[in-house]
Amino acid sequence: MTRGVRLVSVVAALCVQLANCAPDVPTFKLNNGKEMPAIALGTYLGFDQNGIVKPQDKQVVKVVEHAIDVGYRHFDTASVYSTEEQLGEGVRNKIEEGKVIREDLFITTKLWNTHHKREQVAEALRESLKQLSLNYVDLYLMHWPIGLNEDYSNSDVDFMETWRGLEDMQRLGLAKSIGLSNFNQEQLERVIKECSIKPAVLQIEVHPQIIQSDLVSYAQSQGIVVMGYSPFGSLVSRFGVPPGSGPSIDDPTLVEIAKKHGKTTPQVVLRWLVDRDIVPVPKTVNLKRLEENIDIFDFKLDKDEIEKINKYDKQIRYTLPSFWQNHPYYPFEKIENPLPNPFEKKA
Ligand SMILES: NC(=O)c1ccc[n+]([C@@H]2O[C@H](COP(=O)([O-])OP(=O)(O)OC[C@H]3O[C@@H](n4cnc5c(N)ncnc54)[C@H](OP(=O)(O)O)[C@@H]3O)[C@@H](O)[C@H]2O)c1
């Protein structure tokens, strides 16, 4: 197991006793001693012609309530997702019902790019806490290394200045842990070199078509836990967009592995992340799939099966904001024809 990142597989009773998490979800130990449940429910609902999709009625409240009932203790949101408020409501309802206490839960949210100046970080986190109706979050992530002005033009705020702002939040106790999202290795190395508080977590896109071996190994060698977003990759269609080319949900290799373990192919892919010591962040608003996606802690893939899945790697990203590629801190490879900027109408 990689140095610094230990998957603590604890038996149900011990887990309840030590980490107050659901009986059969193990935890990862962060570099500050805190425990993070090994799967997080994603709450990003996608993008359409009107911008970020907002939850209808109490859609996310109901999903969060059911998720808590079936064992999820870790939730991933962001100020830009428009789901903080409903996540907070679902959590509050379950606490009032006596199903969980706040300390059982691990809530992650993210700082948006338009609040990268050090003094703006507190303002942004206080607004997120208000939306969530919480006094603190368990994890606050810098969503991107890219700072933008209010009108969405490029800002030249250095992400190290922003990191100082996140460090302030941990010192104030408004965030129990802090981390980064969508940073490349060079950028992560710089934060590690110049920080006062080392990032506890790196959240990046990880699925069979982008396995991120080098970045994951580097982060884990530094004692940083990796969270993998969009974990299903090409297995599913997301936000009405058909899946890209790549292994489908009935891919013969995945089906063979799934049959052997009596699981579905989405479960195999989630387990592939867990077996690489990565916390998967699957999103679903479907109550049945919620249960399916968390039912992955009673089997394990062997080395050969992990290797078979690794072979699908083609470095294909579903989150590629090429409209920001002229920003000095753009973390990814540039492409020839960047996408139109969906945030432009906000300018
Ligand atoms: N840090 C970042 O920049 C960043 C970027 C992207 C995403 N994220 C985080 O990662 C989360 C997940 O990412 P994502 O939504 O892009 O990808 P994903 O979780 O890989 O895919 C979501 C899609 O899979 C479907 N699905 C879920 N479980 C399924 C199952 N068992 N079988 C078949 N289909 C299933 C969902 O549909 P239904 O809802 O209908 O089930 C949805 O269309 C987000 O919600 C967000 O929290 C972070």
The ligand as an SDF file (V2000), in Angstrom:
LIG
                    3D

 48 52  0  0  0  0  0  0  0  0999 V2000
  -13.6780   18.9470   -9.1250 N   0  0  0  0  0  0  0  0  0  0  0  0
  -14.2390   19.0700  -10.3020 C   0  0  0  0  0  0  0  0  0  0  0  0
  -13.8700   19.9310  -11.1210 O   0  0  0  0  0  0  0  0  0  0  0  0
  -15.3400   18.1320  -10.6820 C   0  0  0  0  0  0  0  0  0  0  0  0
  -15.7020   17.9910  -12.0440 C   0  0  0  0  0  0  0  0  0  0  0  0
  -16.7330   17.1040  -12.3800 C   0  0  0  0  0  0  0  0  0  0  0  0
  -17.3620   16.3820  -11.3710 C   0  0  0  0  0  0  0  0  0  0  0  0
  -17.0040   16.5490  -10.0560 N   0  0  0  0  0  0  0  0  0  0  0  0
  -17.6880   15.8110   -8.9660 C   0  0  0  0  0  0  0  0  0  0  0  0
  -17.8020   14.4470   -9.3250 O   0  0  0  0  0  0  0  0  0  0  0  0
  -19.1810   14.0420   -9.3500 C   0  0  0  0  0  0  0  0  0  0  0  0
  -19.4090   12.9810  -10.3930 C   0  0  0  0  0  0  0  0  0  0  0  0
  -19.0040   13.4060  -11.6540 O   0  0  0  0  0  0  0  0  0  0  0  0
  -19.8930   13.2230  -12.9720 P   0  0  0  0  0  0  0  0  0  0  0  0
  -21.3020   13.4390  -12.6800 O   0  0  0  0  0  0  0  0  0  0  0  0
  -19.2130   14.0060  -14.0250 O   0  0  0  0  0  0  0  0  0  0  0  0
  -19.6310   11.6970  -13.3790 O   0  0  0  0  0  0  0  0  0  0  0  0
  -20.1150   10.2480  -12.9680 P   0  0  0  0  0  0  0  0  0  0  0  0
  -20.4920   10.1760  -11.5500 O   0  0  0  0  0  0  0  0  0  0  0  0
  -19.0460    9.3490  -13.4650 O   0  0  0  0  0  0  0  0  0  0  0  0
  -21.3890   10.0180  -13.8900 O   0  0  0  0  0  0  0  0  0  0  0  0
  -22.6450   10.4950  -13.5720 C   0  0  0  0  0  0  0  0  0  0  0  0
  -23.6440    9.8360  -14.5240 C   0  0  0  0  0  0  0  0  0  0  0  0
  -23.6890    8.4360  -14.2680 O   0  0  0  0  0  0  0  0  0  0  0  0
  -25.0350    7.9990  -14.1010 C   0  0  0  0  0  0  0  0  0  0  0  0
  -24.9600    6.8830  -13.1500 N   0  0  0  0  0  0  0  0  0  0  0  0
  -24.6630    6.9540  -11.8350 C   0  0  0  0  0  0  0  0  0  0  0  0
  -24.6080    5.7260  -11.2990 N   0  0  0  0  0  0  0  0  0  0  0  0
  -24.8750    4.8560  -12.2920 C   0  0  0  0  0  0  0  0  0  0  0  0
  -24.9730    3.4390  -12.3590 C   0  0  0  0  0  0  0  0  0  0  0  0
  -24.7690    2.6750  -11.2900 N   0  0  0  0  0  0  0  0  0  0  0  0
  -25.2880    2.8820  -13.5540 N   0  0  0  0  0  0  0  0  0  0  0  0
  -25.4940    3.6500  -14.6560 C   0  0  0  0  0  0  0  0  0  0  0  0
  -25.4200    5.0000  -14.6510 N   0  0  0  0  0  0  0  0  0  0  0  0
  -25.1010    5.6000  -13.4770 C   0  0  0  0  0  0  0  0  0  0  0  0
  -25.7670    9.2200  -13.5940 C   0  0  0  0  0  0  0  0  0  0  0  0
  -27.1250    9.2110  -13.9590 O   0  0  0  0  0  0  0  0  0  0  0  0
  -28.2970    9.2390  -12.8350 P   0  0  0  0  0  0  0  0  0  0  0  0
  -28.0800   10.4420  -11.9850 O   0  0  0  0  0  0  0  0  0  0  0  0
  -29.5490    9.3110  -13.6470 O   0  0  0  0  0  0  0  0  0  0  0  0
  -28.1430    7.9390  -12.1040 O   0  0  0  0  0  0  0  0  0  0  0  0
  -25.0450   10.3510  -14.3510 C   0  0  0  0  0  0  0  0  0  0  0  0
  -25.6060   10.5240  -15.6530 O   0  0  0  0  0  0  0  0  0  0  0  0
  -19.9390   15.3530   -9.5740 C   0  0  0  0  0  0  0  0  0  0  0  0
  -21.2850   15.2680   -9.1470 O   0  0  0  0  0  0  0  0  0  0  0  0
  -19.1340   16.3070   -8.7240 C   0  0  0  0  0  0  0  0  0  0  0  0
  -19.4790   16.1700   -7.3600 O   0  0  0  0  0  0  0  0  0  0  0  0
  -15.9860   17.3960   -9.7080 C   0  0  0  0  0  0  0  0  0  0  0  0
  1  2  1  0
  2  3  2  0
  2  4  1  0
  4  5  1  0
  4 48  2  0
  5  6  2  0
  6  7  1  0
  7  8  2  0
  8  9  1  0
  8 48  1  0
  9 10  1  0
  9 46  1  0
 10 11  1  0
 11 12  1  0
 11 44  1  0
 12 13  1  0
 13 14  1  0
 14 15  2  0
 14 16  1  0
 14 17  1  0
 17 18  1  0
 18 19  2  0
 18 20  1  0
 18 21  1  0
 21 22  1  0
 22 23  1  0
 23 24  1  0
 23 42  1  0
 24 25  1  0
 25 26  1  0
 25 36  1  0
 26 27  1  0
 26 35  1  0
 27 28  2  0
 28 29  1  0
 29 30  1  0
 29 35  2  0
 30 31  1  0
 30 32  2  0
 32 33  1  0
 33 34  2  0
 34 35  1  0
 36 37  1  0
 36 42  1  0
 37 38  1  0
 38 39  2  0
 38 40  1  0
 38 41  1  0
 42 43  1  0
 44 45  1  0
 44 46  1  0
 46 47  1  0
M  CHG  2   8   1  16  -1
M  END
$$$$
